[in-house]
Amino acid sequence: MDEPFKEREHWARVAAEWIAWARSPRHDAFWAYREALLAYLGKGCGKALEVGCGEGRISRELKGLGYRVTALDAVAELVEAARQAESAHAYAVADARDLPFEDGGFDLVVAYNVLMGVEDVPGTLKEIRRVMRPDGQLFISIVHPFRDRGNFVTSQPDAPFVLKDTYFGRQRFEGVEERDGLRMHFAGWSQPLEAYAAALEKAGLAITSLREPIPDHGEGEEHLKQWTRIPMFLWLKARPLGSAEA
Ligand SMILES: C[S@@+](CC[C@H](N)C(=O)[O-])C[C@H]1O[C@@H](n2cnc3c(N)ncnc32)[C@H](O)[C@@H]1O
């Protein structure tokens, strides 16, 4: 059996790398999906919780959309960076499996590119469900499970996409991306879509909407063209449905 992935230790180690990576303008794919994200989330009000806020860029967007935002991360250095950038209205350092909030307080919970790095997805979703209002909404972004299991064979826009092994099963991933003088060490789990759907079901959350967004790519961003053929991310919205399984 694989060793459990210690996500907090990993992110504490790479926190400085992540702050530089996420804050460098148009450096990573986030920027090419930003407009689609804002349109999909839409303006809102009420209390939002971002679980796994990192240095705070999604919390800042939620604030801009009108929410009263709490930004939470397991790593104190990242929460401090989010605080310094005035990303939210409130902050918390905590693990997503043990949220320091009362039941049913949030209208919206967002987990943006977090769950792939979490050891216990079912436990995390159950805890998220606990802090959601009965009519609240969860928004999840993950790296698309299909994208995770293959690669384009070259950087050409029309390059074939090759599935390396199997789409099914749970596999550890670990890798370093380097671009424009920045490097970022990513690690976590790759799991098929069914694993996420089963974890949502177990937590008593029903998927109400799903998107496979297409990136905007500007000049000098030819590398993003391939991702107009295969989805890089998967976005889901879910709502509480009855109660979680014991
Ligand atoms: C890829 S970053 C995404 C940050 C931010 N959501 C964004 O999109 O810019 C993943 C974040 O999730 C946090 N994280 C991972 N596992 C966590 C857990 N169990 N509880 C709380 N935060 C966690 C990491 O510390 C890291 O800041």
The ligand as an SDF file (V2000), in Angstrom:
LIG
                    3D

 27 29  0  0  0  0  0  0  0  0999 V2000
   -2.3940   24.3910   -5.5280 C   0  0  0  0  0  0  0  0  0  0  0  0
   -2.5660   25.3380   -4.0710 S   0  0  0  0  0  0  0  0  0  0  0  0
   -4.0320   26.2650   -4.4950 C   0  0  0  0  0  0  0  0  0  0  0  0
   -4.1260   27.5730   -3.7420 C   0  0  0  0  0  0  0  0  0  0  0  0
   -5.3110   28.4420   -4.1760 C   0  0  0  0  0  0  0  0  0  0  0  0
   -6.5750   27.7510   -3.9800 N   0  0  0  0  0  0  0  0  0  0  0  0
   -5.1350   28.8660   -5.6220 C   0  0  0  0  0  0  0  0  0  0  0  0
   -5.7790   28.2620   -6.4850 O   0  0  0  0  0  0  0  0  0  0  0  0
   -4.3460   29.7760   -5.8730 O   0  0  0  0  0  0  0  0  0  0  0  0
   -3.1930   24.1400   -2.8760 C   0  0  0  0  0  0  0  0  0  0  0  0
   -3.3710   24.7120   -1.4610 C   0  0  0  0  0  0  0  0  0  0  0  0
   -4.1230   23.8050   -0.6600 O   0  0  0  0  0  0  0  0  0  0  0  0
   -3.5700   23.7910    0.6500 C   0  0  0  0  0  0  0  0  0  0  0  0
   -3.9170   22.5130    1.2670 N   0  0  0  0  0  0  0  0  0  0  0  0
   -3.5490   21.2750    0.8590 C   0  0  0  0  0  0  0  0  0  0  0  0
   -4.0620   20.3450    1.6830 N   0  0  0  0  0  0  0  0  0  0  0  0
   -4.7760   21.0080    2.6420 C   0  0  0  0  0  0  0  0  0  0  0  0
   -5.5350   20.5920    3.7530 C   0  0  0  0  0  0  0  0  0  0  0  0
   -5.6840   19.2970    4.0810 N   0  0  0  0  0  0  0  0  0  0  0  0
   -6.1220   21.5280    4.5150 N   0  0  0  0  0  0  0  0  0  0  0  0
   -5.9970   22.8380    4.2260 C   0  0  0  0  0  0  0  0  0  0  0  0
   -5.2820   23.3010    3.1700 N   0  0  0  0  0  0  0  0  0  0  0  0
   -4.6770   22.3950    2.3800 C   0  0  0  0  0  0  0  0  0  0  0  0
   -2.0850   23.9600    0.4060 C   0  0  0  0  0  0  0  0  0  0  0  0
   -1.4030   24.3900    1.5770 O   0  0  0  0  0  0  0  0  0  0  0  0
   -2.0700   24.9590   -0.7360 C   0  0  0  0  0  0  0  0  0  0  0  0
   -2.0450   26.2780   -0.2610 O   0  0  0  0  0  0  0  0  0  0  0  0
  1  2  1  0
  2  3  1  0
  2 10  1  0
  3  4  1  0
  4  5  1  0
  5  6  1  0
  5  7  1  0
  7  8  2  0
  7  9  1  0
 10 11  1  0
 11 12  1  0
 11 26  1  0
 12 13  1  0
 13 14  1  0
 13 24  1  0
 14 15  1  0
 14 23  1  0
 15 16  2  0
 16 17  1  0
 17 18  1  0
 17 23  2  0
 18 19  1  0
 18 20  2  0
 20 21  1  0
 21 22  2  0
 22 23  1  0
 24 25  1  0
 24 26  1  0
 26 27  1  0
M  CHG  2   2   1   9  -1
M  END
$$$$
